[in-house]
Each structure stands twice: as C-alpha cells, then as structure tokens.
C-alpha cells in the first residue's frame, strides 16, 4: 500500500510538507494504475510548484521509486507559498479520489504540526 502523509500547520492548516512511501501492489510492476496515478499526481504537483511559484522545495526520492518527500524551504516567499498551497491542495484532492476509488492500495493521512 502507498502511504501518503500530509503535514499541516496547526495554526492555519496550510500544507507544510508531504511524504509518500510504499507500493500499491495493485498490479504487476509497469502495469500498476494506482501507483502510476498517485505518482503522476504527486510529481505533477512538485513540478507545478517549482515551475509556477519559483519555490525550490527540499525533495528526497527513494532509490527504488517507493519514496518521495517534499518540504518547503524555510526562506520561501510568502506570496509564492500562497500559490503553492492551491497546487498542493489540488494534489490532496486527487490523492483522496484515488484512495476512495482504490481502497486498500493508497492511504492518505493528515497530521498537524
């Protein structure tokens, strides 16, 4: 199962970071629609944040493709962060849709920090 953890600020509920780990195991490697969908949503959001806001997030990728973490840099511009929030909220909606449609293959959790 893919575990997606969204970390939000306690004060304003903004997304501070997210992490995805694991494998969906919905189908064989190369044919796994859940894995492909979740990966496309997450990487698309990361790429959109970088391209559309100019923010260079701290990103870590696992060697076997089963891990992605994203964190905003401490010095990110506040206006750019506002734009990035909308992009990441869109990512969360998409991941939750995949979770709803493919129960048992993707789990989205939120924690407050």
C-alpha distances in whole Angstrom, upper triangle without the diagonal:
4,6,10,13,16,19,22,26,27,31,30,26,26,23,23,20,16,14,10,8,6,5,4,7,9,12,13,14,16,15,12,13,10,9,13,13,11,13,16,16,16,18,20,21,21,24,25,26,28,30,31,31,32,30,29,26,24,21,19,17,16,18,15,14,10,12,14,16,19,22,26,29,31,34,32,35,35,35,33,30,31,30,27,26,26,24,21,22,22,18,17,18,17,13,14,15,12,10,14,14,10,10,7,5,6,7,11,13,16,19,22,24
4,6,10,13,16,19,23,25,28,27,23,23,19,20,17,13,10,7,6,5,5,5,9,10,13,15,14,16,16,12,12,9,8,11,11,9,10,13,13,12,14,17,17,18,20,22,22,24,26,27,28,28,26,25,22,21,18,16,14,13,16,14,11,8,9,11,13,16,19,22,25,28,30,29,31,31,32,29,27,28,27,23,22,23,21,18,19,18,15,14,16,14,11,12,14,11,10,13,14,11,11,9,6,5,6,8,11,14,16,20,22
4,6,10,13,16,20,21,24,24,20,20,17,17,14,10,8,6,5,6,8,9,12,14,17,18,18,19,19,16,16,12,11,14,14,10,12,15,14,12,15,18,17,17,20,22,21,23,26,27,27,28,25,24,20,19,17,16,15,14,17,15,13,10,9,10,12,14,17,20,23,25,28,27,29,29,30,27,25,26,25,22,21,22,20,16,17,18,14,13,15,14,11,12,14,12,10,14,15,13,12,10,9,6,5,6,8,11,13,16,18
4,7,10,13,17,19,22,21,17,16,13,14,11,7,6,4,7,9,11,11,15,16,19,21,19,20,20,17,16,13,12,14,13,9,11,13,12,10,13,15,14,14,18,19,18,20,23,23,23,24,22,21,18,17,15,14,14,14,18,17,14,11,10,9,10,11,14,17,20,22,25,23,26,25,26,24,21,22,22,18,17,18,16,13,13,14,11,9,12,12,8,10,13,11,10,13,15,14,13,13,11,7,6,5,6,8,11,14,16
4,6,10,13,15,18,18,14,14,11,11,8,6,5,6,9,12,14,15,18,20,23,24,23,24,24,21,20,17,16,18,16,13,14,16,14,12,15,17,15,15,19,19,18,20,23,23,23,24,21,20,17,16,15,14,15,16,19,19,17,14,12,11,9,11,12,15,18,20,23,21,24,23,24,22,19,20,21,17,16,17,16,12,13,15,12,10,13,14,11,11,15,14,13,16,18,17,16,15,14,11,8,6,5,6,7,10,12
4,6,10,12,15,14,11,10,7,8,6,4,7,9,12,15,17,18,21,22,25,27,26,26,26,23,22,18,18,19,17,14,15,17,14,11,15,16,13,14,17,17,16,18,21,21,20,21,18,18,15,15,14,15,16,18,21,21,19,16,14,12,10,10,10,13,16,18,20,19,21,20,21,19,16,17,17,14,12,14,13,10,10,13,10,8,12,13,11,11,15,15,14,16,19,19,18,18,17,13,11,7,6,5,6,8,10
4,7,9,12,12,9,8,6,6,5,6,8,11,14,18,20,21,25,26,29,30,29,29,30,26,25,22,21,23,21,17,18,20,17,14,17,18,15,15,19,19,17,19,22,22,20,21,18,18,15,14,15,16,18,19,23,24,21,19,16,14,11,10,9,11,14,15,18,17,19,18,20,18,15,16,17,14,12,15,15,11,12,15,13,11,15,16,14,15,18,19,17,20,23,22,21,21,20,17,14,11,9,6,5,6,7
4,6,9,8,5,5,4,5,7,9,12,15,18,21,24,24,28,29,32,33,32,32,33,29,28,25,24,25,23,20,21,22,19,16,19,20,16,17,20,19,17,19,22,21,19,21,18,19,16,16,17,19,21,23,26,27,25,22,19,17,14,13,11,12,15,15,18,16,18,16,18,17,13,14,16,13,11,13,14,11,11,15,14,12,15,17,16,16,19,20,19,21,24,24,23,24,23,19,17,13,11,7,6,5,6
4,5,6,5,5,6,6,9,12,15,18,21,25,27,28,32,32,35,37,36,36,36,33,32,28,28,29,27,23,24,25,22,20,22,23,19,19,22,21,18,21,24,22,20,22,18,20,17,17,19,21,23,25,29,30,28,26,22,20,17,15,12,12,15,14,16,15,17,15,17,17,13,13,16,15,12,15,16,14,14,17,17,15,18,21,19,19,23,24,23,25,28,28,27,27,27,23,20,17,14,10,9,6,5
4,6,6,8,10,10,13,15,18,21,23,27,29,30,33,34,37,39,38,38,39,35,34,30,30,31,29,26,27,28,25,23,25,26,22,22,26,25,22,25,27,26,23,25,22,23,21,21,22,24,26,28,32,33,30,28,25,23,20,18,16,16,18,17,20,19,20,17,20,20,16,16,19,18,15,18,19,17,16,20,20,17,20,23,21,21,24,26,24,25,29,29,28,28,28,24,21,18,15,11,9,5,5
4,6,8,11,11,15,17,20,24,26,30,32,33,36,37,40,42,41,41,41,38,36,33,32,33,31,28,29,30,26,25,27,27,23,24,27,25,22,25,27,26,23,25,22,24,21,22,24,26,29,31,34,35,33,31,28,25,22,20,17,17,18,17,19,18,19,16,18,19,15,15,18,18,15,17,20,18,17,20,21,19,21,24,24,23,26,28,27,28,31,32,31,31,31,27,24,21,18,14,12,9,9
4,5,9,10,14,16,20,23,26,29,31,32,35,36,39,41,39,39,39,36,34,31,31,31,29,26,27,27,24,22,25,24,21,21,24,22,20,22,25,23,20,22,20,22,20,21,23,25,28,30,34,35,32,30,27,24,21,19,17,15,18,17,18,17,17,14,15,16,13,12,15,15,11,14,17,15,14,17,18,17,18,22,21,21,24,26,25,26,29,30,29,30,30,26,23,20,18,14,13,10,11
4,6,9,12,13,17,19,23,26,28,28,32,32,35,37,36,36,36,32,30,27,27,28,26,23,24,24,21,19,22,22,18,19,22,21,18,21,24,22,20,22,19,21,19,20,21,23,25,27,31,32,29,27,24,21,19,17,15,15,17,17,19,17,18,15,16,17,13,12,15,14,10,12,15,12,11,15,15,13,15,18,18,17,20,22,21,22,26,26,26,27,26,22,20,16,14,10,10,8,9
4,6,9,11,15,18,21,25,27,27,31,31,34,36,34,34,34,31,29,26,26,26,24,21,22,22,19,17,19,19,15,16,19,17,15,18,20,18,16,18,16,18,15,17,18,21,23,25,29,30,27,25,22,19,17,14,12,11,14,14,16,14,14,12,13,13,9,9,11,10,7,10,12,10,9,13,13,12,14,17,17,17,20,22,21,23,26,26,26,27,26,22,20,16,15,11,11,9,10
4,6,8,11,14,18,21,23,24,28,28,31,32,31,31,31,28,26,23,22,23,21,18,18,19,16,14,16,16,13,13,16,15,13,15,18,17,15,17,14,15,13,14,15,17,19,22,25,26,23,22,19,16,13,10,9,9,13,13,16,13,15,13,14,13,10,10,12,9,7,10,10,7,8,11,11,10,13,15,14,15,18,19,19,21,24,24,24,24,23,19,17,14,12,9,10,9,10
4,7,11,14,17,21,23,25,28,29,32,33,31,31,32,29,28,25,23,24,23,19,19,20,17,15,16,17,14,13,16,16,13,15,18,18,15,16,13,14,11,11,13,15,18,20,24,25,22,21,18,15,11,9,6,6,10,10,13,11,14,13,15,13,10,11,13,10,9,12,13,10,11,15,13,13,16,18,17,18,21,22,21,24,26,26,26,26,24,21,19,15,14,11,10,9,8
4,7,11,14,17,20,21,25,26,29,30,27,28,29,26,25,22,20,21,20,16,16,17,15,12,14,15,12,11,15,15,12,14,18,18,16,17,13,13,9,9,10,12,14,16,20,21,19,17,14,11,8,5,4,7,10,12,14,13,16,15,17,15,12,14,15,11,10,14,13,9,12,14,12,12,15,16,15,16,20,20,19,22,24,24,23,23,22,18,16,13,12,10,10,11,10
4,7,10,14,16,17,21,22,25,26,24,24,25,22,21,18,17,18,17,13,13,15,13,9,12,14,11,10,14,15,13,15,18,19,18,18,15,15,11,11,10,11,12,14,18,18,16,14,11,8,6,5,7,10,13,15,18,16,19,19,20,18,15,16,16,13,12,14,13,9,11,13,10,10,14,14,12,14,17,17,16,19,21,20,20,20,18,14,13,10,10,9,10,11,12
4,7,10,13,15,18,20,22,23,21,22,23,20,20,17,14,16,16,12,12,14,13,9,12,14,13,12,15,17,15,17,20,21,20,21,18,16,13,11,10,9,10,11,15,15,13,11,7,6,4,6,9,12,15,17,20,19,22,22,23,21,18,20,20,16,16,18,16,12,14,16,12,12,15,15,12,14,17,16,15,19,21,19,19,18,16,13,12,10,10,10,11,14,14
4,7,9,11,15,16,18,19,18,18,19,16,16,13,11,13,13,9,9,12,11,8,11,14,13,12,16,17,17,18,21,22,22,23,20,19,15,14,11,10,10,10,13,13,10,8,6,5,6,9,12,15,18,21,24,22,25,25,26,23,21,22,22,18,18,19,17,14,15,16,12,12,15,14,11,13,16,14,13,17,18,16,16,15,12,10,10,9,10,12,14,16,17
4,7,10,12,15,17,17,16,17,18,15,16,13,11,13,14,11,10,14,14,11,13,16,16,15,18,21,20,21,24,25,25,26,23,21,18,16,13,11,10,9,12,10,9,5,4,6,8,12,15,18,21,24,26,25,28,29,30,27,24,26,26,22,21,23,20,17,19,19,16,15,18,17,13,15,18,15,14,18,19,16,16,14,12,10,10,11,12,14,16,19,20
4,7,9,12,14,14,13,15,16,13,14,12,9,13,14,11,11,15,15,14,15,18,19,18,21,23,23,24,27,28,29,29,26,25,21,20,17,14,12,10,12,10,9,5,7,10,12,15,19,22,25,27,30,29,32,32,33,30,28,29,29,25,25,26,23,20,22,22,18,17,20,18,14,16,18,15,14,18,18,15,15,12,10,9,10,12,14,17,18,22,23
4,6,8,10,11,10,12,12,9,11,9,7,10,12,10,10,14,15,14,15,18,19,19,21,23,24,25,27,29,30,30,28,26,23,22,19,17,14,12,13,10,9,6,9,12,15,18,21,25,27,30,33,31,34,34,35,32,30,31,30,26,26,26,24,21,22,22,18,18,20,17,14,16,17,14,13,17,16,13,14,11,8,9,11,13,16,19,21,25,26
4,5,8,10,10,12,11,8,9,6,6,9,10,9,10,14,14,14,16,18,19,20,22,24,25,26,28,29,30,31,29,28,25,24,21,19,17,15,17,14,12,9,12,14,17,20,23,26,29,32,34,33,35,35,35,32,30,31,30,27,26,26,24,21,22,21,18,17,18,16,13,14,15,11,11,14,13,10,10,8,5,6,10,13,16,19,21,25,27
4,5,7,8,11,10,7,10,8,8,11,13,12,13,16,17,18,19,21,23,23,25,27,28,30,31,33,34,35,33,31,29,27,24,22,19,17,18,14,13,11,14,17,20,23,26,30,33,35,38,36,39,39,39,36,34,35,34,30,30,30,27,25,26,24,21,21,22,19,16,18,18,14,14,16,15,11,12,10,7,10,13,16,19,22,25,29,30
4,7,9,11,9,6,7,6,8,10,11,12,14,16,17,18,19,21,23,24,25,27,29,30,31,33,34,35,34,32,30,29,26,24,21,20,20,17,16,14,17,19,22,24,28,31,34,37,39,37,39,39,39,36,34,35,33,30,30,29,27,25,25,24,21,20,21,18,15,17,16,12,12,14,12,9,10,9,7,10,13,16,20,23,26,30,32
4,7,8,6,5,7,8,9,11,13,14,15,16,18,19,20,22,24,25,26,28,30,31,32,34,35,36,35,34,31,31,27,25,22,20,20,17,16,15,18,20,24,26,30,33,36,39,41,39,41,41,41,38,36,37,35,32,32,31,29,27,28,26,23,23,23,20,18,20,19,15,16,18,15,12,14,13,10,13,17,20,23,26,29,33,35
4,6,5,6,10,11,10,12,14,15,15,17,20,21,21,23,25,26,27,29,31,31,32,34,36,37,35,34,32,31,27,25,21,19,19,15,14,14,18,20,24,27,30,33,36,39,41,40,42,42,42,39,38,39,37,34,34,33,30,29,30,28,25,25,26,23,21,23,22,18,19,21,19,16,18,16,13,16,19,22,25,29,31,35,36
4,6,6,10,11,9,10,13,14,13,15,18,18,18,21,23,23,24,26,28,29,30,32,33,34,32,30,29,28,24,22,18,16,15,12,11,12,15,18,21,24,28,31,33,37,39,37,39,40,40,37,35,37,35,31,32,32,28,27,28,27,23,24,25,22,20,22,22,18,19,22,20,17,19,17,14,16,19,22,25,28,30,33,35
4,6,9,11,9,8,12,14,12,14,17,18,17,19,22,22,22,24,27,27,28,30,32,32,31,30,28,27,24,22,19,17,16,13,12,13,17,18,22,24,28,31,33,37,38,36,38,39,39,35,34,36,33,30,31,31,27,26,28,26,22,24,25,21,20,22,22,18,20,22,20,18,20,19,16,17,21,23,26,29,31,34,36
4,6,9,9,8,11,13,13,14,17,18,18,19,22,23,23,25,28,28,29,31,33,34,33,31,30,29,26,24,21,20,20,16,15,15,18,20,24,26,29,32,35,38,40,38,40,40,40,36,35,36,34,31,31,30,27,26,27,25,22,23,23,20,19,21,20,16,18,20,17,15,18,17,14,16,20,22,25,28,31,34,36
4,6,5,6,9,10,11,12,14,16,16,18,20,21,22,24,26,27,28,29,31,32,31,30,28,27,24,22,19,18,18,15,13,13,16,17,21,23,27,29,32,36,37,35,37,38,37,34,33,33,31,29,29,28,25,23,24,22,19,20,20,17,15,18,17,13,14,17,14,12,14,14,10,12,16,18,22,25,28,31,33
4,5,5,6,8,10,10,12,14,15,16,18,20,20,22,24,25,26,27,29,30,30,29,27,27,24,23,20,20,20,18,15,15,17,18,21,22,26,28,32,35,37,34,36,36,35,32,31,31,29,26,26,25,22,21,22,19,17,18,18,14,13,15,14,10,12,14,12,10,13,14,10,12,15,17,21,23,27,30,32
4,5,5,6,8,10,11,12,14,15,17,18,20,21,23,24,25,26,28,29,28,27,25,25,22,21,19,18,20,17,14,13,15,16,18,20,24,26,29,32,34,32,34,34,33,30,29,29,27,25,24,23,21,19,19,17,15,15,15,12,10,12,11,7,9,11,10,7,10,11,7,8,11,13,17,20,23,26,28
4,5,5,6,8,10,11,12,14,15,16,18,20,21,22,24,25,27,27,26,25,23,22,19,18,15,15,16,13,10,9,12,13,16,18,21,24,27,30,32,30,32,32,32,29,28,28,27,24,24,23,20,18,20,18,15,15,16,13,11,14,13,10,11,14,13,11,13,12,9,9,12,14,17,20,23,26,27
4,6,5,6,9,10,10,12,14,15,16,18,20,21,22,23,25,26,25,24,22,22,19,18,16,16,17,14,11,12,13,14,17,18,22,24,27,31,32,30,32,32,31,28,27,28,26,23,23,22,19,18,19,17,14,16,16,13,12,15,14,11,13,16,14,13,16,16,12,12,15,16,19,22,25,28,29
4,5,5,6,9,10,10,12,14,15,16,18,20,21,22,23,25,24,24,22,22,19,19,17,18,19,17,14,14,15,14,17,18,21,23,26,30,31,28,30,30,29,26,25,25,23,21,21,19,16,16,16,14,11,13,13,9,8,12,11,8,11,13,12,11,14,15,11,10,13,14,17,20,23,26,28
4,6,5,6,9,10,11,12,14,15,17,19,20,21,22,23,22,21,19,20,17,16,15,15,17,16,12,11,12,11,13,15,18,20,24,27,28,26,28,28,27,24,23,23,22,19,18,18,15,13,14,13,9,10,11,8,6,10,10,7,9,12,12,11,13,13,10,8,11,11,14,16,19,22,24
4,5,5,6,8,10,11,12,14,15,17,18,19,21,22,20,19,17,17,14,14,12,13,15,13,9,10,10,9,12,13,17,19,22,25,27,25,27,27,27,24,22,23,21,18,19,19,15,14,16,14,11,12,14,11,10,13,14,11,13,16,16,14,16,16,13,11,13,13,16,18,21,23,25
4,6,5,6,8,10,10,12,14,15,16,17,19,20,20,19,18,18,15,16,14,16,17,16,12,13,13,12,14,15,18,20,23,26,27,24,26,26,26,22,22,22,20,17,18,17,14,13,15,13,10,12,13,10,10,14,14,12,14,17,16,16,18,19,15,14,16,15,19,20,23,25,26
4,6,5,6,9,10,10,12,14,15,16,17,19,18,18,16,18,15,16,15,17,19,18,15,14,14,12,14,13,16,18,21,24,25,23,24,24,23,20,19,19,17,14,15,14,11,10,11,9,6,9,10,7,7,11,11,10,12,15,15,15,17,18,15,13,14,13,16,17,20,22,24
4,5,5,6,9,10,11,13,14,15,16,17,16,15,13,14,12,13,12,14,17,16,13,12,11,8,10,10,13,15,18,21,23,20,22,22,22,19,17,18,16,13,14,14,10,9,11,10,6,9,11,9,8,12,13,12,13,17,17,17,18,19,16,13,14,12,15,15,18,20,21
4,5,5,6,8,10,11,12,14,15,16,15,14,12,13,10,12,11,13,15,15,12,13,11,9,10,10,13,15,18,21,22,20,21,22,22,18,18,19,17,14,15,15,12,11,14,12,9,12,14,12,12,16,16,15,17,20,20,19,21,22,18,16,17,16,18,19,21,23,23
4,5,5,6,9,10,10,12,14,15,14,14,14,15,13,15,14,17,19,19,15,16,15,12,13,12,15,16,19,22,23,20,21,22,21,17,17,18,15,12,14,13,9,10,12,10,8,12,13,11,12,15,16,15,17,20,20,20,22,23,20,17,19,17,20,20,22,24,25
4,5,5,6,9,10,10,11,13,12,13,11,14,12,14,15,18,20,20,17,17,15,12,12,10,12,13,16,19,20,17,18,18,17,14,13,14,12,9,10,10,6,6,9,8,6,10,12,10,11,14,15,15,17,20,20,21,22,23,20,17,18,16,17,17,19,21,21
4,5,5,6,9,10,11,11,10,9,8,10,9,11,12,15,18,19,15,16,14,10,10,8,10,11,13,17,17,15,16,17,17,14,13,15,13,9,11,12,9,8,12,11,9,12,15,14,14,17,18,18,19,22,23,23,24,25,22,19,19,17,18,18,20,21,21
4,5,5,6,8,10,10,10,10,10,12,11,14,14,17,19,20,17,18,16,13,13,11,13,13,15,19,19,16,17,19,18,14,14,16,13,11,13,14,10,11,14,13,12,15,17,15,16,19,20,20,22,25,25,25,27,27,24,21,22,20,22,22,23,24,24
4,5,5,6,8,9,10,11,11,14,14,17,17,20,23,23,20,21,19,16,15,13,14,14,16,19,19,15,16,17,15,12,12,13,10,8,11,11,7,9,12,11,10,14,15,14,16,19,19,20,22,24,25,25,27,28,25,22,23,21,22,21,23,24,24
4,6,6,5,7,7,8,8,12,12,15,17,20,23,24,21,21,19,15,14,11,11,10,12,15,15,12,12,13,12,9,9,11,8,5,9,9,7,8,11,11,11,14,16,16,17,19,21,21,23,25,26,26,28,29,26,23,23,20,21,20,21,21,21
4,6,6,5,5,6,7,11,11,14,16,20,22,23,20,22,19,15,14,11,12,11,12,15,14,11,13,14,14,10,11,13,11,9,12,13,11,12,15,15,14,17,19,19,19,23,24,24,25,28,29,29,30,31,28,25,25,23,24,23,24,24,23
4,6,6,8,9,11,14,14,18,19,22,24,26,22,24,22,18,18,15,16,14,15,18,17,14,14,16,15,11,13,14,11,10,14,14,11,13,17,16,15,19,20,20,21,24,25,25,27,29,30,30,32,33,30,27,28,25,26,25,27,27,27
4,6,8,11,13,16,17,20,21,25,27,28,25,26,24,20,19,16,16,14,16,18,17,13,13,14,12,9,11,12,8,8,12,11,9,12,15,14,15,18,19,19,21,23,24,25,27,29,29,30,32,33,30,27,28,25,26,25,26,26,26
4,5,9,11,14,16,19,21,25,27,29,26,26,24,20,18,15,14,12,13,15,13,10,9,10,9,5,8,9,7,6,10,11,10,12,15,15,15,18,20,20,21,24,25,26,28,30,31,32,33,34,31,28,28,25,25,24,25,24,24
4,6,9,13,14,18,20,24,26,28,25,26,24,20,18,15,14,11,12,14,12,9,9,12,11,7,10,12,10,9,13,14,13,14,18,18,18,21,23,23,24,26,28,28,30,32,33,33,35,36,33,30,30,27,27,26,26,26,25
4,6,10,12,15,18,22,24,26,23,24,21,17,15,12,10,8,8,11,9,6,8,10,10,7,8,11,10,8,12,14,12,13,16,17,17,19,21,22,22,25,26,27,28,31,32,32,33,33,31,28,27,24,24,23,23,22,21
4,7,9,12,15,19,21,23,21,22,19,15,13,10,9,8,7,11,10,8,11,13,14,11,11,14,13,11,14,16,14,14,18,19,18,20,23,22,22,25,27,27,28,31,32,32,33,33,30,27,27,24,24,23,23,23,22
4,6,10,13,16,19,21,19,19,16,12,10,6,6,5,6,9,10,9,12,14,15,12,11,14,14,11,13,15,13,12,16,17,16,17,21,20,20,23,25,25,25,28,30,29,30,30,27,24,23,21,21,20,20,20,18
4,7,10,14,16,19,17,17,14,11,8,6,5,6,6,10,11,11,15,16,18,15,14,17,17,14,16,18,16,15,18,20,17,19,22,22,21,23,26,25,25,29,30,29,30,29,26,23,23,21,21,19,19,19,18
4,7,10,13,15,13,14,10,7,6,5,7,9,10,13,15,14,18,19,21,17,16,19,18,15,16,19,16,14,18,19,16,17,21,20,19,22,24,23,23,27,28,26,27,26,23,21,21,19,19,19,19,20,19
4,7,10,12,11,11,8,6,5,7,9,12,13,16,18,18,21,23,24,21,19,22,22,18,19,22,19,17,20,21,18,19,22,21,19,22,25,23,23,27,28,26,26,25,22,20,20,19,19,19,19,21,20
4,7,9,7,8,5,5,7,9,12,15,16,20,22,21,24,26,27,23,22,25,24,20,21,23,20,18,21,21,18,19,22,21,18,22,24,21,22,25,26,24,25,23,20,18,19,19,20,20,21,23,22
4,6,5,6,4,6,9,12,15,18,20,23,25,24,28,29,30,27,25,28,27,23,24,26,23,21,23,24,20,21,24,22,19,22,24,22,22,26,26,23,24,22,19,18,19,19,20,21,22,24,24
4,6,7,8,10,13,16,18,22,23,26,28,27,31,32,33,30,29,31,30,26,28,29,26,24,27,27,23,24,27,25,22,25,27,24,24,28,28,25,26,24,21,20,21,22,23,25,26,28,28
4,6,8,11,14,17,20,24,25,28,30,30,33,34,35,31,30,32,31,27,28,29,26,24,27,26,22,23,26,24,21,24,25,22,22,26,26,23,23,21,18,18,20,21,23,25,26,28,29
4,6,8,12,15,18,21,23,26,28,27,30,31,32,28,27,29,28,24,25,26,23,21,23,23,19,20,22,20,18,21,22,19,19,23,23,20,21,20,16,15,17,18,20,22,24,26,27
4,7,10,14,17,21,23,26,28,27,30,31,32,29,27,29,28,24,24,25,22,20,22,22,18,18,21,19,16,19,20,17,17,21,21,18,19,17,13,13,14,15,17,19,21,24,24
4,7,10,14,17,19,22,25,24,27,28,29,26,24,26,25,21,22,23,20,18,20,20,16,17,20,18,15,18,20,18,17,21,22,19,20,18,15,13,14,14,16,17,18,21,21
4,7,10,14,16,19,21,20,23,24,25,22,20,22,21,18,18,20,17,14,17,17,14,15,18,17,14,17,19,17,17,21,22,20,21,20,17,14,15,14,15,16,17,19,19
4,7,10,13,16,18,17,20,21,22,19,17,20,19,16,16,18,16,13,16,17,14,14,18,17,15,18,20,19,19,22,24,22,22,21,19,16,16,14,14,14,15,16,16
4,7,10,13,15,13,17,17,19,16,14,16,16,12,13,15,13,11,14,15,12,13,17,17,15,18,20,20,20,23,25,24,24,24,21,18,17,15,15,14,15,16,15
4,6,9,12,11,14,15,17,14,12,15,15,12,12,15,14,11,14,16,14,15,19,19,18,20,23,22,22,25,27,27,27,26,24,21,20,17,16,15,14,14,13
4,6,8,7,10,11,13,11,8,12,13,10,11,14,13,11,14,17,15,16,19,20,20,22,24,25,25,27,29,29,29,29,27,24,22,19,19,17,16,15,14
4,5,6,9,11,14,12,10,14,15,12,14,17,16,15,18,20,19,20,23,24,23,25,28,28,28,31,33,33,33,33,30,27,26,23,22,20,19,18,16
4,6,9,10,14,13,11,14,16,14,15,19,19,17,20,22,21,22,25,26,26,27,30,31,31,33,35,35,35,35,33,29,28,25,23,21,19,18,15
4,7,9,12,11,10,14,15,14,16,19,19,18,21,23,23,24,27,28,28,29,32,33,33,35,37,37,38,38,35,32,31,28,26,24,23,21,18
4,6,9,7,7,10,12,10,12,15,15,15,18,20,20,21,24,25,25,27,29,30,30,33,35,35,35,36,34,30,29,26,25,22,22,20,18
4,6,5,6,9,10,10,12,15,15,16,18,20,21,22,24,26,26,28,30,31,32,34,36,37,37,38,36,32,31,28,27,24,24,22,20
4,5,5,6,9,10,11,13,15,15,17,19,20,21,23,25,25,27,29,30,31,33,35,36,36,37,35,31,30,26,25,23,22,20,19
4,5,5,7,9,10,12,13,15,16,18,19,20,22,24,25,26,28,30,31,32,34,35,36,37,35,32,31,27,27,24,24,22,21
4,5,5,6,9,10,11,12,14,16,17,19,20,22,23,25,26,28,29,31,32,33,34,35,33,29,29,25,25,23,23,22,21
4,5,5,6,9,10,10,12,14,15,16,18,20,21,22,24,26,26,28,30,31,31,32,30,27,26,22,22,19,19,18,17
4,5,5,7,9,10,11,13,15,16,17,19,20,21,23,25,26,27,29,31,31,33,31,27,26,22,22,19,20,18,18
4,5,6,7,9,10,11,13,15,16,17,19,21,22,24,25,26,28,29,30,32,30,26,26,22,22,20,21,20,21
4,5,5,6,9,10,11,12,14,16,17,18,20,21,22,24,26,27,28,29,27,23,23,19,20,18,19,18,18
4,5,5,6,9,10,10,12,14,15,16,18,20,21,22,24,25,26,27,26,22,21,17,17,15,16,15,16
4,5,5,6,9,10,11,12,14,15,17,19,20,21,23,24,25,27,25,22,21,18,18,16,18,18,19
4,6,5,6,9,10,11,13,14,16,17,19,20,22,23,24,26,23,20,20,17,18,17,19,19,20
4,5,5,6,9,10,10,12,14,15,16,18,20,21,22,23,21,17,17,13,14,13,15,16,17
4,5,5,6,9,10,11,12,14,15,16,19,20,20,22,21,17,16,13,13,12,15,15,17
4,5,5,6,9,10,11,13,14,15,17,18,20,22,20,17,17,14,15,15,18,19,20
4,5,5,6,9,10,11,12,14,16,16,18,19,17,14,14,11,13,13,16,18,19
4,5,5,6,9,10,10,12,14,15,16,17,16,12,11,8,10,10,13,15,17
4,6,5,6,9,10,10,12,14,15,17,16,13,13,10,12,12,16,18,20
4,5,5,6,9,10,11,12,14,16,14,12,12,11,13,14,18,20,23
4,5,5,6,9,10,10,12,13,11,8,9,7,10,12,16,18,21
4,5,5,6,9,10,10,12,12,9,8,6,9,11,15,18,20
4,5,5,6,9,10,13,12,10,11,10,13,15,19,21,24
4,5,5,6,8,10,9,7,9,10,13,16,19,22,25
4,6,5,5,8,7,5,6,7,10,13,17,20,23
4,6,6,9,10,9,9,10,13,15,19,22,25
4,6,10,9,9,11,13,16,19,22,25,28
4,6,6,7,9,12,15,18,22,25,28
4,6,7,8,11,13,17,20,24,27
4,6,7,11,13,17,20,24,26
4,7,10,13,17,20,23,26
4,7,10,13,16,20,22
4,6,10,13,17,19
4,7,10,14,16
4,7,10,13
4,7,10
4,7
4
